[in-house]
Amino acid sequence: MQQILDAVLADGTTSADFAALPLPESYRAVTVHRDEQDMFDGVDSRDKDPRKSLHVEQVPLPELGPGEALVAVMASSVNYNSVWTSIFEPVSTFGFLERYGRLSPLAARHDLPYHVIGSDLAGVVLRTGPGVNAWRPGDEVVAHCLSVELESADGHDDTMLDPEQRIWGFETNFGGLAEIALVKSNQLMPKPAHLSWEEAAAPGLVNSTAYRQLVSRNGAGMKQGDNVLIWGASGGLGSYATQFALAGGATPICVVSSDAKAGICRAMGAEAIIDRTAEDYRFWKDENTQDPREWKRFGKRIREFTGGEDVDIVFEHPGRETFGASVFVTRKGGTIVTCASTSGYRHEYDNRYLWMSLKKIVGSHFANYREAWEANRLIAKGRIHPTLSRTYALQDTGQAAYDVHRNLHQGKVGVLALAPGEGLGVRDHELRARHADAINRFRNV
């Protein structure tokens, strides 16, 4: 492993040099264990502790198959799916691995008593399997997390519709929170040259998800002049949605939960900000009863920012807690686009406000390769910036997941894998200098 790191850090290492490096028999990885998947039975979700379930251990190097690549992971990041995996909610991920393993002898590699997790990476290609022509050892890459088989016609218009679509590192094994990761070659994209390893690893999942959800024709199809309500606008997803709205000529109405988070939105350039904690919005009277008066108070507050207009698009991901309000405040003919349910999966809303006002609810899940590529291209051009606030060592991934689970973070949190420190991997110093303040915006909170 040290030889691999030395090659990455050295100047002038060629593709042939990387191809000649011996591969280790094992590597360090963040895992959960099948025999511990019941460890939190009877414990409230909030009290489940990822520090108890996530292990950092040596695991065997997986076999490299056709159309695949082994990547030396310099840095990764923690997403909510890593938290869900660590607390075995809403289901244990070992069910995903077992079902995938039944697909083929090659897929059977993934069905193991441990699960290497993680759905982001920035690193260097070490090996490519048969049939890979676009990537070579030594290429500096990031990876998006869509894993597809594409043997069915269903996936060839939009790969997210492939019946065998999975999220790498969540529904597959050998994820990015490790020193080496196994990916399909069509997950790879060029690493933005002006970013460090940890900065480049941070946007992947959330940036692509926000792009499809808000910008793509498969999501809300945002256009110039739209008013866009963004829940959790300084968070991992919302911070990218806010940037896309501003860059695309829309007006984001940013909903946050503290003055500090409001400050982040202002720093990004947003002006319409609602601190839901300070303004004490309570959309539920109790766990079974919503309060339409609060929906109306919320809608009135939004119109104060928009000159009396309702929102064209709601960028939804909290789910149960906010969904009734989201449907209510959307303009006639508008769109509520949802990609998650972090506060609960059973959504309730008053359907009269949907059907009689011709509103649309659109489900959006991650992104296809083209959408992920376009989202990464905007990062590489310095149009959209990472929202990295803090970086952890690989052995501290449990603490990182705990902090995300308890919402103790801002934006995204990174994890150093092979990278021996922060700030490494920058190639385009001129572009970086032009955007340094934006790149470091979340670090300065």
C-alpha positions as CSV (number, residue, x, y, z in Angstrom):
1,M,0.0,0.0,0.0
2,Q,2.9,2.4,0.7
3,Q,4.2,1.8,-2.8
4,I,0.8,2.9,-4.2
5,L,0.8,6.0,-2.0
6,D,4.3,6.9,-3.0
7,A,3.5,6.6,-6.7
8,V,0.4,8.9,-6.3
9,L,2.4,11.5,-4.4
10,A,5.5,11.4,-6.7
11,D,5.8,13.7,-9.7
12,G,6.1,12.1,-13.0
13,T,4.6,8.6,-12.2
14,T,3.5,7.2,-15.6
15,S,0.5,5.0,-16.4
16,A,3.0,2.2,-17.0
17,D,4.4,2.7,-13.5
18,F,1.0,2.4,-12.0
19,A,0.2,-0.7,-14.1
20,A,3.4,-2.3,-12.8
21,L,2.7,-1.7,-9.1
22,P,2.0,-4.9,-7.2
23,L,-1.5,-5.0,-5.7
24,P,-1.8,-5.8,-2.0
25,E,-3.7,-8.9,-0.9
26,S,-5.8,-6.9,1.5
27,Y,-6.6,-3.3,2.3
28,R,-8.2,-1.2,5.1
29,A,-11.9,-0.6,4.8
30,V,-14.9,0.6,6.8
31,T,-17.3,-2.2,7.2
32,V,-20.5,-3.4,8.9
33,H,-20.9,-7.1,9.9
34,R,-23.7,-9.4,9.0
35,D,-23.7,-11.0,12.4
36,E,-24.2,-7.6,14.1
37,Q,-27.2,-6.5,12.0
38,D,-29.6,-7.0,15.0
39,M,-27.4,-5.1,17.4
40,F,-29.7,-2.1,17.6
41,D,-33.0,-4.0,17.9
42,G,-35.4,-2.1,20.2
43,V,-33.2,1.1,20.2
44,D,-34.7,4.3,19.0
45,S,-33.3,5.5,15.6
46,R,-31.8,8.6,17.1
47,D,-30.0,6.6,19.7
48,K,-28.4,4.1,17.4
49,D,-24.6,4.8,17.4
50,P,-22.6,4.3,14.2
51,R,-19.4,4.2,16.3
52,K,-20.5,0.8,17.6
53,S,-21.4,-0.8,14.3
54,L,-18.7,0.6,11.9
55,H,-15.4,-1.3,11.9
56,V,-12.1,-0.3,10.2
57,E,-10.3,-3.6,9.3
58,Q,-8.3,-5.4,6.7
59,V,-10.3,-7.1,4.0
60,P,-9.2,-9.2,1.0
61,L,-8.8,-7.4,-2.3
62,P,-11.8,-8.4,-4.6
63,E,-11.4,-10.0,-7.9
64,L,-11.4,-7.6,-10.9
65,G,-14.1,-8.4,-13.5
66,P,-14.8,-7.2,-17.0
67,G,-15.8,-3.6,-17.3
68,E,-14.5,-2.8,-13.8
69,A,-11.7,-0.8,-12.2
70,L,-9.7,-0.9,-9.0
71,V,-9.1,2.5,-7.7
72,A,-6.7,3.7,-5.0
73,V,-8.9,5.8,-2.8
74,M,-7.3,9.0,-1.6
75,A,-10.4,10.4,0.0
76,S,-14.1,9.7,0.4
77,S,-17.0,11.2,2.3
78,V,-20.0,10.3,4.5
79,N,-23.5,10.4,3.1
80,Y,-26.8,9.6,4.7
81,N,-26.8,6.2,3.1
82,S,-23.7,5.4,5.1
83,V,-25.5,6.4,8.2
84,W,-28.5,4.2,7.2
85,T,-26.1,1.3,6.6
86,S,-24.5,1.8,10.0
87,I,-27.8,1.7,11.9
88,F,-29.3,-1.0,9.7
89,E,-32.3,1.2,8.7
90,P,-34.7,1.1,7.1
91,V,-33.4,-2.4,6.4
92,S,-30.1,-4.2,6.7
93,T,-27.9,-3.8,3.6
94,F,-27.0,-7.4,3.7
95,G,-30.3,-8.2,2.0
96,F,-29.2,-6.0,-0.9
97,L,-25.9,-7.9,-1.1
98,E,-27.6,-11.3,-1.0
99,R,-30.0,-10.4,-3.8
100,Y,-27.2,-9.0,-5.9
101,G,-25.1,-12.1,-5.3
102,R,-27.8,-14.3,-6.9
103,L,-27.6,-12.4,-10.2
104,S,-24.4,-14.0,-11.5
105,P,-21.2,-15.7,-10.4
106,L,-19.4,-12.4,-10.7
107,A,-22.0,-10.6,-8.6
108,A,-21.7,-13.4,-6.0
109,R,-18.4,-11.6,-4.9
110,H,-20.5,-9.0,-3.2
111,D,-22.4,-11.3,-0.9
112,L,-20.0,-11.5,2.0
113,P,-20.4,-11.5,5.8
114,Y,-19.0,-7.9,5.8
115,H,-20.0,-4.9,3.8
116,V,-17.4,-2.3,2.7
117,I,-19.5,0.9,2.6
118,G,-19.2,4.3,1.0
119,S,-20.6,5.9,-2.1
120,D,-18.0,8.6,-2.9
121,L,-14.3,8.6,-3.8
122,A,-11.5,10.6,-5.3
123,G,-8.4,8.6,-6.3
124,V,-6.2,7.0,-8.9
125,V,-7.0,4.1,-11.2
126,L,-4.8,1.1,-10.4
127,R,-6.2,-1.6,-12.7
128,T,-8.9,-2.0,-15.3
129,G,-10.6,-5.2,-16.4
130,P,-11.3,-6.5,-19.8
131,G,-13.4,-4.3,-22.1
132,V,-12.3,-1.0,-20.4
133,N,-10.9,1.4,-23.0
134,A,-11.6,4.9,-21.7
135,W,-9.6,4.7,-18.5
136,R,-6.0,3.7,-17.7
137,P,-3.9,3.1,-14.6
138,G,-2.8,6.5,-13.2
139,D,-5.9,8.4,-14.2
140,E,-7.1,10.7,-11.5
141,V,-10.8,10.2,-11.0
142,V,-13.9,10.6,-9.0
143,A,-16.7,8.1,-9.0
144,H,-20.5,8.5,-9.1
145,C,-22.5,5.8,-7.3
146,L,-24.8,4.4,-10.0
147,S,-24.2,0.7,-10.6
148,V,-26.1,-0.8,-13.5
149,E,-26.0,-4.0,-15.6
150,L,-27.8,-2.5,-18.7
151,E,-28.9,-5.9,-20.0
152,S,-32.5,-4.8,-20.1
153,A,-34.0,-2.4,-22.6
154,D,-35.6,-0.5,-19.7
155,G,-32.3,1.2,-18.8
156,H,-31.3,2.4,-22.2
157,D,-33.3,5.6,-22.2
158,D,-32.5,6.5,-18.6
159,T,-30.1,4.2,-16.8
160,M,-31.8,4.9,-13.5
161,L,-34.6,2.8,-14.8
162,D,-32.4,-0.3,-15.3
163,P,-34.1,-3.1,-13.3
164,E,-30.6,-3.9,-11.9
165,Q,-29.8,-0.4,-10.9
166,R,-28.1,-0.2,-7.5
167,I,-26.2,2.4,-5.4
168,W,-22.6,1.4,-5.2
169,G,-21.3,1.1,-1.6
170,F,-24.9,0.9,-0.3
171,E,-26.5,-1.9,-2.4
172,T,-23.2,-3.3,-3.6
173,N,-20.0,-4.1,-1.8
174,F,-16.5,-2.7,-2.1
175,G,-17.4,0.9,-1.5
176,G,-15.4,4.1,-1.3
177,L,-14.7,4.3,2.5
178,A,-11.6,2.3,2.1
179,E,-8.1,2.4,0.7
180,I,-9.1,0.6,-2.5
181,A,-12.5,0.5,-4.2
182,L,-14.0,-1.7,-6.9
183,V,-16.2,0.2,-9.4
184,K,-17.6,-0.2,-12.8
185,S,-15.7,1.8,-15.4
186,N,-18.9,3.7,-16.3
187,Q,-18.9,5.2,-12.8
188,L,-15.6,7.0,-13.4
189,M,-15.3,10.7,-14.2
190,P,-12.3,13.1,-14.3
191,K,-11.2,14.5,-11.0
192,P,-11.6,18.3,-10.9
193,A,-8.0,19.5,-11.2
194,H,-8.3,22.5,-8.9
195,L,-9.6,20.6,-5.9
196,S,-7.8,18.6,-3.3
197,W,-8.6,14.9,-2.9
198,E,-11.0,15.4,0.0
199,E,-12.7,18.3,-1.8
200,A,-13.1,16.3,-5.0
201,A,-14.6,13.4,-3.1
202,A,-17.2,15.4,-1.4
203,P,-19.7,16.4,-4.1
204,G,-20.3,13.1,-5.9
205,L,-23.5,11.6,-4.6
206,V,-25.2,14.8,-3.4
207,N,-24.2,17.0,-6.3
208,S,-25.4,14.5,-8.9
209,T,-28.6,13.9,-6.9
210,A,-29.3,17.6,-6.6
211,Y,-28.6,18.1,-10.4
212,R,-31.1,15.4,-11.4
213,Q,-33.7,16.4,-8.9
214,L,-33.6,20.1,-9.7
215,V,-32.1,20.8,-13.1
216,S,-32.6,17.7,-15.2
217,R,-35.7,17.1,-17.4
218,N,-36.0,13.8,-15.3
219,G,-36.5,16.0,-12.2
220,A,-38.1,19.4,-11.8
221,G,-36.5,20.9,-15.0
222,M,-35.8,24.2,-13.3
223,K,-35.7,27.3,-15.5
224,Q,-34.6,30.9,-15.1
225,G,-37.0,32.9,-12.9
226,D,-38.3,30.0,-10.9
227,N,-38.9,30.3,-7.2
228,V,-37.4,27.2,-5.6
229,L,-38.1,26.3,-1.9
230,I,-35.1,24.4,-0.6
231,W,-35.3,22.5,2.6
232,G,-32.1,22.1,4.6
233,A,-30.5,24.6,2.2
234,S,-27.0,24.5,3.9
235,G,-26.9,20.7,4.2
236,G,-25.3,18.1,2.1
237,L,-28.0,18.1,-0.6
238,G,-29.5,21.5,-0.1
239,S,-26.2,23.3,-0.4
240,Y,-25.8,22.1,-4.0
241,A,-29.5,22.8,-4.8
242,T,-28.9,26.4,-3.6
243,Q,-25.9,26.7,-5.8
244,F,-27.8,25.3,-8.8
245,A,-30.7,27.6,-8.3
246,L,-28.4,30.7,-8.1
247,A,-26.3,29.6,-11.1
248,G,-29.4,28.8,-13.1
249,G,-31.1,32.2,-12.7
250,A,-33.7,30.9,-10.2
251,T,-34.5,32.4,-6.7
252,P,-33.8,30.0,-3.9
253,I,-35.9,30.3,-0.7
254,C,-33.6,28.6,1.7
255,V,-35.0,26.9,4.8
256,V,-32.5,26.3,7.6
257,S,-32.5,25.6,11.3
258,S,-30.1,28.0,12.8
259,D,-28.5,31.5,12.3
260,A,-25.2,29.9,11.5
261,K,-26.8,27.9,8.6
262,A,-28.5,31.0,7.4
263,G,-25.1,32.7,7.3
264,I,-23.8,29.9,5.0
265,C,-26.7,30.5,2.6
266,R,-26.0,34.2,2.5
267,A,-22.3,33.5,1.8
268,M,-23.5,31.4,-1.2
269,G,-25.4,34.4,-2.5
270,A,-28.9,33.6,-1.3
271,E,-31.1,36.4,0.1
272,A,-34.4,34.7,0.9
273,I,-33.8,32.7,4.0
274,I,-36.2,31.3,6.6
275,D,-34.8,30.1,9.9
276,R,-37.6,27.6,10.8
277,T,-36.3,27.3,14.4
278,A,-36.2,31.0,15.1
279,E,-39.7,31.4,13.5
280,D,-40.9,28.3,15.3
281,Y,-42.8,26.5,12.6
282,R,-44.6,23.5,13.9
283,F,-46.3,21.6,11.1
284,W,-47.5,18.8,13.3
285,K,-49.7,19.3,16.4
286,D,-48.8,15.8,17.5
287,E,-47.4,12.8,15.8
288,N,-50.7,12.1,14.0
289,T,-52.1,15.5,13.3
290,Q,-50.8,18.2,11.0
291,D,-51.6,21.9,11.4
292,P,-52.8,23.7,8.2
293,R,-52.5,27.0,9.9
294,E,-48.8,26.6,10.1
295,W,-48.8,25.7,6.3
296,K,-50.5,29.0,5.7
297,R,-48.2,31.0,7.9
298,F,-45.3,29.4,6.1
299,G,-46.7,30.2,2.7
300,K,-47.3,33.8,3.7
301,R,-43.7,34.1,4.8
302,I,-42.5,32.7,1.5
303,R,-44.5,35.3,-0.5
304,E,-42.9,38.1,1.5
305,F,-39.6,37.1,-0.3
306,T,-41.1,36.5,-3.8
307,G,-43.2,39.6,-4.2
308,G,-46.4,37.6,-3.6
309,E,-45.6,34.6,-5.7
310,D,-45.8,31.0,-4.6
311,V,-42.9,28.6,-5.3
312,D,-42.6,26.9,-8.6
313,I,-40.5,24.0,-7.2
314,V,-40.0,22.4,-3.8
315,F,-36.7,20.6,-3.3
316,E,-37.9,17.9,-0.9
317,H,-35.9,15.5,1.1
318,P,-37.0,15.7,4.8
319,G,-40.1,13.7,4.0
320,R,-42.8,13.2,6.7
321,E,-42.1,16.3,8.8
322,T,-42.4,18.8,5.9
323,F,-44.2,17.1,3.0
324,G,-47.7,18.4,3.9
325,A,-46.4,21.9,4.0
326,S,-44.4,21.4,0.7
327,V,-47.6,20.4,-1.2
328,F,-49.6,23.3,0.2
329,V,-47.1,26.1,-0.6
330,T,-46.4,25.0,-4.2
331,R,-48.0,27.2,-6.8
332,K,-50.7,26.0,-9.1
333,G,-49.2,23.7,-11.6
334,G,-45.9,23.5,-9.7
335,T,-43.7,20.6,-8.8
336,I,-42.7,18.9,-5.5
337,V,-39.6,16.8,-6.3
338,T,-38.5,14.4,-3.6
339,C,-35.4,12.3,-3.3
340,A,-35.4,11.1,0.4
341,S,-37.3,10.9,3.6
342,T,-34.8,11.6,6.4
343,S,-37.6,12.5,8.9
344,G,-39.8,9.5,8.0
345,Y,-41.0,7.6,4.9
346,R,-44.8,7.8,5.5
347,H,-45.7,11.1,3.9
348,E,-49.1,12.8,4.6
349,Y,-50.6,15.7,2.7
350,D,-54.0,17.1,1.8
351,N,-54.7,15.8,-1.7
352,R,-57.1,18.6,-2.4
353,Y,-54.2,21.0,-2.7
354,L,-52.5,18.7,-5.2
355,W,-55.2,17.6,-7.6
356,M,-57.3,20.8,-7.6
357,S,-54.3,22.9,-8.3
358,L,-52.7,20.5,-10.8
359,K,-49.5,20.1,-8.9
360,K,-47.0,17.3,-9.5
361,I,-45.0,15.1,-7.2
362,V,-41.9,13.8,-8.9
363,G,-39.7,11.0,-7.4
364,S,-36.0,11.5,-8.1
365,H,-33.3,9.0,-7.2
366,F,-29.5,9.8,-7.6
367,A,-28.7,10.4,-11.3
368,N,-27.8,8.6,-14.6
369,Y,-24.2,8.8,-15.9
370,R,-24.9,11.7,-18.1
371,E,-26.4,13.8,-15.3
372,A,-23.6,12.9,-13.0
373,W,-21.0,13.8,-15.7
374,E,-22.7,17.2,-16.2
375,A,-22.8,17.9,-12.5
376,N,-19.1,17.0,-12.2
377,R,-18.3,19.1,-15.2
378,L,-19.8,22.2,-13.4
379,I,-17.6,21.4,-10.4
380,A,-14.5,21.1,-12.7
381,K,-15.3,24.5,-14.3
382,G,-15.6,26.2,-10.9
383,R,-19.3,27.0,-11.4
384,I,-20.4,24.8,-8.5
385,H,-18.2,24.3,-5.4
386,P,-17.7,21.6,-2.8
387,T,-19.4,22.2,0.5
388,L,-16.8,20.4,2.6
389,S,-16.8,21.5,6.2
390,R,-14.6,19.0,8.0
391,T,-12.4,16.0,7.3
392,Y,-11.9,12.9,9.4
393,A,-9.3,10.1,9.2
394,L,-10.5,6.7,8.0
395,Q,-10.3,5.2,11.5
396,D,-12.7,8.0,12.7
397,T,-15.4,7.2,10.1
398,G,-17.7,6.0,12.9
399,Q,-17.5,9.5,14.5
400,A,-18.1,11.1,11.2
401,A,-21.2,9.0,10.6
402,Y,-22.4,9.7,14.2
403,D,-22.0,13.5,13.6
404,V,-24.0,13.3,10.3
405,H,-26.6,11.1,12.0
406,R,-27.0,13.7,14.8
407,N,-26.9,16.6,12.3
408,L,-23.8,18.0,14.0
409,H,-22.3,18.9,10.7
410,Q,-22.5,21.5,8.0
411,G,-22.5,20.6,4.3
412,K,-20.5,17.5,3.7
413,V,-17.8,15.8,5.8
414,G,-14.9,14.1,4.2
415,V,-12.8,11.1,5.1
416,L,-9.1,10.7,4.2
417,A,-8.3,7.2,3.0
418,L,-4.8,6.9,1.5
419,A,-4.2,10.7,1.5
420,P,-1.8,11.4,4.4
421,G,-3.2,14.9,5.0
422,E,-5.5,17.5,3.6
423,G,-4.8,19.8,0.7
424,L,-3.1,17.3,-1.6
425,G,-3.9,16.5,-5.2
426,V,-4.4,20.1,-6.5
427,R,-3.2,20.4,-10.1
428,D,-4.7,23.6,-11.4
429,H,-3.6,26.3,-8.9
430,E,-4.7,29.2,-11.0
431,L,-8.3,28.1,-11.2
432,R,-8.2,27.3,-7.5
433,A,-7.0,30.7,-6.6
434,R,-9.9,32.3,-8.4
435,H,-12.4,30.3,-6.3
436,A,-10.6,29.8,-3.0
437,D,-13.1,31.7,-1.0
438,A,-16.0,29.6,-2.4
439,I,-14.1,26.3,-2.0
440,N,-13.5,27.1,1.7
441,R,-16.9,28.6,2.4
442,F,-18.1,25.8,4.6
443,R,-14.8,25.3,6.3
444,N,-14.9,28.8,7.6
445,V,-18.2,28.4,9.5
